[in-house]
Amino acid sequence: MSETIAILDFGSQYTQLIARRVRENRVYCEILTHDTSLNELSSNPDIKGIILSGGPSGVYEEEAPKCDPEIFELGIPILGICYGMQMGCEILGAEVLSSSKREYGDTSLEITSKNVLFEGITRHTQVWMSHGDRVEGLPQEFEVLARTESSPYAAVSHPGKQFYGLQFHPEVTHTPEGSNLLNNFLFQICKCKGDWTLSSFIETQIEAIRQQVGNNRVVCGLSGGVDSSVVAILIHKAIGDQLACIFVDNGVLREGEREQVVKTFGGQFNLDFHLADAADRFIDRLKGVTEPEEKRIHIGHEFIDVFKEKAKELKGLKFLAQGTLYPDIIESRSAFGGPSSTIKSHHNVGGLPEDLGFELVEPLKYLFKDEVRNLGRELGMPEEIIQRQPFPGPGLAIRIIGEVTRERLKMLREADAIVQEEVRKLDSHKNIWQSFAVLLPVRSVGVMGDKRTYENACALRIVESTDGMTAKWFPLPSDTLSRISNRICNEVHGINRVVLDISSKPPSTIEWE
Ligand code: XMP
C-alpha cells in the first residue's frame, strides 16, 4: 500500500477538497468517518498523518461528533482544521466557546511564531475563515503560531502530541498559501515522500480488487459512460474473465446510445459483454411516478432486479462493481455518517435496496471526475469515452419533469440529440461539463403555419464545472442558441417553445430532478 493520510470527516462541505489537495501533492488519502476506531487507524502502518476536517457543529454541543481521543496517543501527526482544530484543542485541555463575533470570508493572518508548518510563507497572508466558535484558555503545552484580529489563536500547535490546529481553511483556493501549508504538513511534518501516482493507484486497486473478490465472479453495470467504463477496464485488468459486464437498456437512454455502447464494448477490450433489454420493464415501473426521489429509487431498484436475474443466468456472480465517485457519495448520503444533508439519491448509491444480494466493488469511490478521466487515459482508453459528458444513472427519466411516458421520451430524445449535435460543433465544447434538454410539464400557445399550437416546452441546461459539485451556466453563442431553438421547434413534433436555464449550482442542481 502507499503512504496514506487519513481524513476524519466531521461533515464539512470542504472535506472532499482536503482530499483533493492531498492527492494533488501525490500523497494518497482516504476519507473516513469521524468515529473510525482507534484499532482501524493504528493497525494501518501506512497512515503517516491524520487530518480532522471542519464541520457544522459546535464542540460544546451534546450531539457534536467526536473522534476517539486516543488518536492523539498514536504518535502520528494530526492537523485539525476549523471544527477539527477546536475539537483537538478541547480534547487536549483547551476551552472552546461560542463567539459573538463570527469570522467569515477573507481575513488577514499574522504569523507570530516560527514553525515548520508555515515555512516559506510570508508573515502577513490572507486566509479564508468560516467559523463562529473559538478556542480560549490554551494550556501551556500549546504554542500559538498565528493570529487574526478576532482570533488570537488562529493557528496553534501542541508539540508533545504533534498536533497542529488551524482556525481557517487551507484547502480552499481563497487561502492562497493553503496548498503550501498542506504541503509543509505532508512533507515536513508527516515526512511523506509524495510518490503516489495514478499508475500506483492502478496497481494498488488491482491488488485490492483481487484481495476482495478472490476467485469469485463480478458483475459490472456498464453504462458506457466514463466512470463505469474505467471501472470495467480496471477490474478486467485485475481479474480478467472473472468479470462479466452488463449493459442495461433501461428505456431512458439517449438517441443512439444503445447502439454506440454495444459497438464500443461488444467487440473491443475483450470484455465478457452482455446486453439486458429491459426498456419496457423500466418504463412500466415508472408509470404514474412523478416525484423525483421516487423515480430515482424505482430505477435503482429495477436495475438491481435486472442484475439479479442476469446474475442467475450467468451463474456464480457474487460482487457488483459500480462506478461510484466521491461526489455521488457526498450528495447521496450524509457524508460518511457526518451531519451534512442528502441532496439526491444517486442511483448507484442511495437508490440501492437494503437486500442487495451482492457485495459492492467501488474502486473509484474516493475520486473526482477529472481524476477518473486521467485514470482512463492512464489505462489507455480512447479519448471519445474519456471526454463523454456525464449522464445520470436514472437517465432521461429525471429530465422529464412529471410522468415519464414513451411519447414524452421520444420528444426529449429528439430535442436532446439536436442539443448534442449543435454543441459538438463548437470549439468550446470541451469546456462544457454537460449540455442537455429537459422536458417541462408546461404547455404553451404557439403559432405554426398560421395555425395555433398548444404544445410542450423544453429547457436547455448547459453548464461548466470541474467536478459536478458546483457549476456555472455556460453562455452558448447566441447563433448556436437560435439554431438549437429553431431546430427543436421545427423538427420535434410536440415542442413549440425552448427556454434557457441560467441558474448555477448552488443554489440549483445540474439535473432538474
Ligand atoms: P446534480 O443534479 O446533483 O448532479 O447537480 C451532479 C452531477 O451528477 C450527475 N448525476 C448523477 N450521476 N447517477 C449518476 O451516476 C445519478 O443518479 C445522478 N444524478 C445526477 C449529474 O448529471 C451531474 O453531472
Residues whose N, C-alpha, C, O or C-beta is under 5 A from the ligand:
A	BS01	XMP	S345 H346 H347 N348 P390 F391 P392 G393 P394 G468 T509 I510 E511
